[in-house]
Amino acid sequence: MAGIKFGTDGWRAIISEDFTFANVEIVGQAVAEFVRSQKAPIYRKRKLVVGYDTRFLSREYAETMSSVLAANGIKVILANTYSTTPSVCIYIEQKKLTGGVIITSSHNPYPYNGIKYKGYFAGSANNDIIDKIEARLYKSRVKKMPFSDAVKKKLIVEADLVKEQIRVIKKYANMPLLKKGRLRVLVDSMNGTGQRYMEDILKGTGIKLDFIHDDINPGFHGRAPEPNEKHLLELKEKVRKGKYDLGIATDGDSDRLAVVDEKGDVLTGHKLMALLLLHLLKNRKMRGGVVQTICGTGLINRMAEEYGLKTYETAVGFKYICAIMLKEDILIGGEETGGVTFKNYIPDRDGFMSALLIMELVVAEKKKLSAIVAGLDSKYGSFIYERSDMVFPEAKRKKLVAGLKKNPLKKVLGRDVVKINDADGTKFICDDGSWLLVRLSGTEPKLRIYSETASKKMSLKYIEFGKKYAFSLM
């Protein structure tokens, strides 16, 4: 069995191998001891919210976590049904809680489950918090009380987290604009926590919704609940054949979004963030800085430059974006996988909120979504992003990292490398703005190769070049 280790976004492991009730108890004890050790006033409240997704045994794991926290003198608000990750963050913010835990493995395949910890600031816990939790793993005997006893003593109370999320979303969204909209939208909930909640949010508007995969299925019908091209073939086809205005898909815990235009084309996470930025700037007249990870796109930088917006770049992981959102005046922060957050909202991703803002954009522009995307390309140029993931042996990670530092690229397919960013993996930026990134995943045993150039053909060539380069270092 592998030890419990938090990666880029929480701890994830295979159910019944490493993700066991015993290990959930160990994490719960570490979280409880961390909370009790902190001196800041918010920690003295000692009140955590616990949510869970639609995976196998998630409710039971959440009850186990709650029982350990309660036995350690921490009051728990437990979700009364499957809950999205952003609903946990919103509940922390609205109720001024000490923090929160959600049992979820996000987009991972069905054999996995996991645990995310959210801070009192309603966002992903930073390294300082995670390090302190990890330092307490295995150190103390687990305290636990029967779940029913904790409920009777009101140390654990249940609440509808998503109901609160919907209330906050409807307050942020431009509901009068959406009432005027006449869009047909197909929603793929990917058998995750999204279910049919978009129906509750958009009730009474002019947006007509249809759903696929909105049922609860812990096996996700055999596909990973990750909203990318590979897993959205059915959504693409049905949007095109059904003449929908757009399609949307939320991942397993509903903090990320994918969008399909009326032609059945899946937009990249970069294009999604660019469209959201366009809407905030042009239609909502909002301003502020822009945060992307090292995998971000030059398109966003070009848009920010036009509007005189300050840009920030972070390592991969929303906790880094969250940290900047908390310190600076930020309009939008996002990652290439479709997770985005916004000014005056929680400093964390919310797939529902992103979906509403995209619908607002289409209604406000009175154009087809593909035409709006084409307008971006025409104005700012072509930025084609590609990514390839490969299973990578743990034993060779150190050798690859050392090789990247010792033998960095000076050229990529004939283009001069003018800058190297090694904040997370190694990113080689060329003289024409194109780039290649070689990076080891922080959540899975995988090597990821990323690229961005002016054409799909060249971006794919960069990917193949990057693979050969990475494996030459081993």
Secondary structure, DSSP 8 states (H G I E B T S, - for coil): ------BTTBEEEEBTTTB-HHHHHHHHHHHHHHHHH--SHHHHT-EEEEEE-SSTTHHHHHHHHHHHHHHTT-EEEEESS---HHHHHHHHHHHT-SEEEEE--TTS-TTEEEEEEE-TTSSB--HHHHHHHHTTTTSS------HHHHHHTTSEEEE-HHHHHHHHHHHHS-HHHHHH---EEEEE-TTTTTTTHHHHHTTTSS-EEEEES-S--TTGGGS-S--SGGG-HHHHHHHHHTT-SEEEEE-TTSS-EEEEETTS-B--HHHHHHHHHHHHHHTS----EEEEETT--HHHHHHHHHHT--EEEE-SSHHHHHHHHHHS-EEEEE-TTS-EEETTS-SS--HHHHHHHHHHHHHHHTS-HHHHHHHHHHHH---EEEEEEEE--GGGHHHHHHHHHHS--SEETTEEEEEEE-SSSEEEEETTS-EEEEEE-SSSSEEEEEEEESSHHHHHHHHHHHHHHHHHT-
